[in-house]
Amino acid sequence: MESKDYYQILEVDSKADQKQIKGAYRHLAFQYHPDRNREDPQSAEKMKRINEAYAVLSDPQKKSQYDAMKQQFGSSAHSQFRKSYSEQDIFSGSDVHHIFEEMSKAFGLRGFDDIFKEFYGPEYRTFEFKKSGIAGGGFFFFGRLGRGGHPKMQLPLGETLGKLSRFVLKQISGAAFPEKGADTNDVIRLTPQDALKGGPYAYFHKKKSKKLVVKIPPAVREGQKIRLAGMGEAGKDGGEPGDLYLTVKIKKPLMQQMKNLISGIRK
């Protein structure tokens, strides 16, 4: 039975650094490249496992999450990890395509796109476009949902702007991609006493017509911002809402207000 432990697949120690992980992947990717193993029907599956292992272990965040699952679930860490990560999630941000292209140029082997089309069939899609002087492209796994239940895309073929790339991919796949809502800003006015002691404070959210209880940090200062996660504008196509930032304004005592008023009149 083939191992599903990412470290064993890459033949590296769990304490291997990023340079060692990349070196191990380059070696194995060349060794098991399907073009060099045409008589071995198992090489394609072996290569898929190697690609997946590298994409996870070469990403510090994914590697950290996988390590945490290994501690919690032991030998079943891989199956637990794949419950949360689709192919798109795993390969998002990976430099696998760059390494494949290097091998393609150096040894005349097929590159990233050809290999992934063979591995994943019609689920793997690529796109390229040129508009207003901006060239771009990328790939996505059609029909496979990323984390959060929404399709995602990877853009390794060129630099693009987020909105433009989402528009192009929507035209190709017909999928609606989630966009986070805009952040909003407002003012919260505190008495000097409330600003000093902090604690819960009632704030009325005008746009949502609802009263919120805001936790004020002790000794908050004039001009500081308090973030209320998810209380900004609604997201689009299932995207997360934006955040609300409250700028602290400290009310001046009545006597100070009168002095300021009188001073202004005299000028």
C-alpha positions in Angstrom: 0.0 0.0 0.0 1.4 3.4 -1.1 2.2 5.9 1.7 0.0 8.9 1.9 2.3 10.7 4.3 3.6 13.8 2.4 7.1 13.6 4.0 7.5 10.0 3.1 6.3 10.7 -0.5 9.0 13.4 -0.9 11.5 11.2 1.0 12.4 14.0 3.4 12.5 14.4 7.1 9.7 16.3 8.9 12.4 18.9 9.9 13.5 19.5 6.3 13.8 23.1 5.3 12.4 24.7 2.2 15.6 24.3 0.2 15.7 20.5 1.0 12.0 20.1 0.2 12.5 21.8 -3.2 15.6 19.8 -4.0 13.8 16.5 -3.2 10.9 17.5 -5.4 13.1 18.4 -8.3 14.9 15.0 -8.1 11.7 13.0 -7.8 9.8 15.0 -10.4 12.5 14.3 -12.9 12.8 10.6 -11.9 9.0 9.9 -12.2 8.1 12.3 -15.0 5.6 10.4 -17.3 7.7 11.1 -20.4 10.6 9.2 -18.8 8.4 6.3 -17.7 6.2 5.6 -20.6 6.3 1.8 -19.9 5.3 2.2 -16.3 1.6 2.9 -15.9 2.0 3.7 -12.2 4.4 6.6 -12.8 1.5 9.1 -13.5 -0.1 8.3 -10.1 3.3 8.5 -8.4 3.9 11.9 -10.0 0.5 13.2 -8.9 1.3 12.2 -5.3 4.7 13.9 -5.5 3.2 17.1 -6.9 0.6 17.2 -4.2 3.1 16.5 -1.4 5.4 19.3 -2.7 2.6 21.8 -3.1 1.6 21.3 0.5 5.1 21.1 2.1 6.5 24.0 0.2 3.8 26.3 1.5 4.5 27.3 5.1 0.9 27.8 6.0 -0.3 24.5 4.4 2.7 22.7 5.9 1.9 24.0 9.4 -1.7 22.9 9.1 -0.7 19.5 7.8 1.9 19.1 10.7 -0.9 20.0 13.2 -3.1 17.3 11.7 -0.3 14.8 11.9 0.0 15.4 15.6 -3.7 15.1 16.1 -4.7 12.4 13.7 -1.5 10.5 13.1 -1.6 8.2 10.0 -5.0 9.5 8.9 -3.7 13.1 8.7 -3.8 13.0 4.9 -7.5 12.1 4.7 -8.3 14.7 7.2 -6.3 17.3 5.3 -8.0 16.5 2.0 -11.4 17.0 3.6 -10.6 20.7 3.8 -8.4 21.1 0.7 -9.4 20.6 -2.9 -6.8 20.3 -5.7 -7.3 24.0 -6.3 -6.6 24.9 -2.7 -3.5 22.7 -2.7 -1.9 24.1 -5.8 -2.9 27.7 -5.3 0.3 29.7 -4.8 2.6 26.8 -5.6 5.6 27.1 -8.0 5.1 23.6 -9.3 4.5 25.0 -12.8 7.8 26.8 -12.8 9.7 23.7 -12.0 7.9 21.7 -14.7 8.7 24.4 -17.2 12.4 24.3 -16.2 12.5 20.6 -16.8 10.7 21.0 -20.1 13.3 23.5 -21.4 16.3 21.6 -20.0 15.4 18.1 -21.0 12.7 18.4 -23.7 9.9 16.9 -21.5 6.3 18.0 -21.6 5.5 21.0 -19.4 3.1 21.7 -16.6 -0.1 22.2 -18.7 0.3 19.0 -20.8 1.0 16.9 -17.7 -1.9 18.3 -15.6 -4.3 17.9 -18.5 -3.3 14.2 -18.6 -3.6 13.9 -14.8 -6.9 15.6 -14.3 -8.6 15.6 -17.7 -11.4 18.1 -18.4 -11.5 19.2 -14.7 -8.2 21.1 -15.3 -8.7 24.2 -17.4 -6.3 26.9 -18.6 -7.0 30.4 -20.0 -5.0 33.2 -21.5 -6.1 36.8 -22.4 -4.8 40.1 -23.5 -6.7 43.3 -22.9 -5.7 47.0 -22.7 -2.0 46.0 -22.8 -2.4 43.5 -19.9 -1.4 39.9 -20.7 -2.4 37.2 -18.3 -3.5 33.6 -17.9 -3.7 30.8 -15.5 -5.5 27.6 -14.5 -8.3 26.4 -12.4 -10.0 23.1 -11.5 -13.5 23.3 -13.0 -16.2 21.7 -11.0 -14.0 21.3 -7.9 -14.8 23.7 -5.0 -12.2 25.3 -2.9 -12.3 26.0 0.8 -15.5 27.8 1.7 -17.4 26.1 -1.1 -16.4 28.5 -3.9 -14.4 27.9 -7.0 -10.9 29.5 -7.0 -8.3 30.2 -9.6 -4.5 30.2 -9.9 -2.7 32.8 -12.1 0.8 31.5 -12.9 1.1 32.6 -16.5 1.3 36.3 -16.1 0.5 39.3 -13.8 -3.1 40.5 -13.7 -5.3 42.6 -11.7 -7.8 40.9 -9.4 -11.0 42.3 -10.9 -9.9 41.8 -14.5 -8.8 38.2 -13.9 -12.1 37.4 -12.1 -14.0 38.9 -15.0 -12.1 36.9 -17.6 -12.4 33.6 -15.8 -16.1 34.2 -15.2 -16.6 34.6 -19.0 -14.7 31.3 -19.6 -16.3 29.2 -16.9 -19.5 30.9 -16.1 -18.7 30.7 -12.5 -19.3 33.6 -10.1 -16.3 34.3 -7.9 -16.8 35.6 -4.4 -15.6 39.1 -3.6 -15.2 40.5 -0.1 -17.4 43.5 0.7 -15.9 46.9 1.1 -14.7 48.2 4.5 -16.6 51.1 6.0 -15.8 53.8 8.4 -17.6 55.7 11.2 -17.0 57.6 14.4 -17.6 56.5 17.9 -17.8 59.3 20.5 -16.7 58.6 24.1 -16.6 60.5 27.3 -13.1 60.9 28.8 -14.2 58.5 31.6 -15.3 55.8 29.1 -12.1 56.2 27.1 -10.0 55.8 30.2 -11.7 52.8 31.8 -12.7 51.0 28.5 -15.1 48.1 28.6 -18.4 47.4 26.7 -20.0 50.5 25.0 -23.3 50.7 23.1 -22.9 51.9 19.5 -25.8 52.3 17.0 -24.9 51.1 13.5 -26.9 53.5 11.3 -26.6 51.6 8.0 -27.7 48.3 9.5 -30.1 50.0 11.9 -29.0 47.9 14.9 -27.3 48.5 18.2 -23.9 46.9 18.8 -21.9 46.4 21.9 -18.3 47.5 21.2 -15.5 46.5 23.5 -13.4 49.6 24.1 -9.8 49.0 25.1 -8.7 50.8 28.3 -7.0 54.2 27.9 -8.0 54.4 24.2 -6.8 57.6 22.6 -8.3 60.1 20.2 -8.0 59.0 16.6 -7.5 55.3 17.3 -9.5 52.9 15.2 -11.6 50.0 16.5 -12.2 47.2 14.0 -15.6 45.4 13.9 -15.0 42.3 11.7 -17.8 41.5 9.3 -19.8 44.7 9.9 -18.9 46.5 6.6 -20.5 46.2 3.2 -21.9 42.8 2.2 -19.8 40.6 0.0 -20.7 39.6 -3.6 -21.5 36.1 -4.8 -21.0 34.6 -1.4 -17.9 36.6 -0.4 -17.2 37.6 3.1 -18.5 41.0 4.3 -16.1 43.8 4.8 -15.1 45.3 8.2 -16.2 48.4 10.0 -13.6 50.8 11.4 -14.7 53.1 14.2 -12.5 56.2 14.7 -12.4 57.2 18.4 -13.5 60.8 19.2 -13.3 61.9 22.8 -15.9 64.3 24.0 -14.5 67.4 25.7 -16.0 68.6 29.0 -18.7 71.3 28.7 -16.4 74.0 30.3 -13.7 73.2 27.7 -16.3 73.4 24.9 -17.4 76.9 26.2 -13.8 78.1 26.4 -13.1 76.9 22.9 -16.2 78.6 21.7 -15.3 81.9 23.4 -11.8 81.7 22.1 -13.0 81.3 18.6 -15.3 84.3 18.9 -12.5 86.5 20.1 -10.2 85.7 17.2 
